[in-house]
């Protein structure tokens, strides 16, 4: 089958088209004909092998699995003996150990039926980013209607879903992004948009019940200044936060949180069918719409990753197969 592979860690230049064997499936897995795949920052970290801690799980010197990608949407072409929720011909979306390929093996408990109102490309960019936003807001952040929510990194993959989910559950939402993406965040439904190149969210008078820090650039002190006295900050990610673990700030937040009235929580997102089904309900009700910046062919996966690396993506990037 056609696929994109990498035989070493590095930037997008390590990605190349190749022919690889079609995967086999275990009893609880399905074989999918991949129609589209999504990009996310986690896939980039696995590609680069940074922070270095990720190599303990995926290979010290080179990735054990040469085909990257996690998000996907496709059609079931075979089912394992223990699969009960899906049949051949079903259109599904979710996560797999690989997705930059014509076929992928995926576990039944990481898939859901594709939302009826989405294309394959739209569905493929939902699972990781949408699931992360859902868990950060509802499961970890405890979002309630009427609360004020600040989303740092509102124009990115997770942020674009977080703005929409928070609005869907009745919050007043402020998004923080660069000047070039203010229009996007406003179109997603944010009540207020802060251009971080002109205004510091921590210096204004507003105080928030819940902060989602996706960009990872704000210090704990600045987050505390912007929080309500008993507010919650969910630390979702941290780009450019060191090559060893990339989680120093998150760990510090978790350590100081028991000493404060304010709460700092480190999010460890999970990939489950139940999260996808909750997202499907919101999508089919018209409360969430994936925001796709650009779509690339499978052979152009390296170009898609370069766009993600550049930091210029507005929302999500999809790869069609």
NORLINDA-V713079 format. One record per run of one state. SS is the DSSP state (helix for helix, strand for strand, loop for the rest). FROM is the first residue (numbers start at 0). TO is the last residue. If there is no record, write none. Layout:
# NORLINDA-V713079
SS/FROM/TO ; SS/FROM/TO
This chain:
# NORLINDA-V713079
loop/0/0 ; strand/1/4 ; loop/5/10 ; helix/11/13 ; loop/14/14 ; strand/15/18 ; loop/19/27 ; strand/28/37 ; loop/38/39 ; helix/40/47 ; loop/48/50 ; helix/51/57 ; loop/58/65 ; strand/66/66 ; loop/67/69 ; strand/70/78 ; loop/79/89 ; strand/90/94 ; loop/95/99 ; strand/100/100 ; loop/101/101 ; strand/102/106 ; helix/107/109 ; strand/110/112 ; loop/113/118 ; helix/119/123 ; loop/124/125 ; helix/126/139 ; loop/140/146 ; strand/147/151 ; loop/152/155 ; helix/156/167 ; loop/168/170 ; strand/171/176 ; loop/177/177 ; helix/178/186 ; loop/187/190 ; strand/191/194 ; loop/195/206 ; strand/207/212 ; loop/213/218 ; helix/219/225 ; strand/226/234 ; loop/235/246 ; helix/247/256 ; loop/257/261 ; strand/262/265 ; loop/266/271 ; helix/272/283 ; loop/284/290 ; strand/291/296 ; helix/297/309 ; loop/310/314 ; strand/315/319 ; loop/320/320
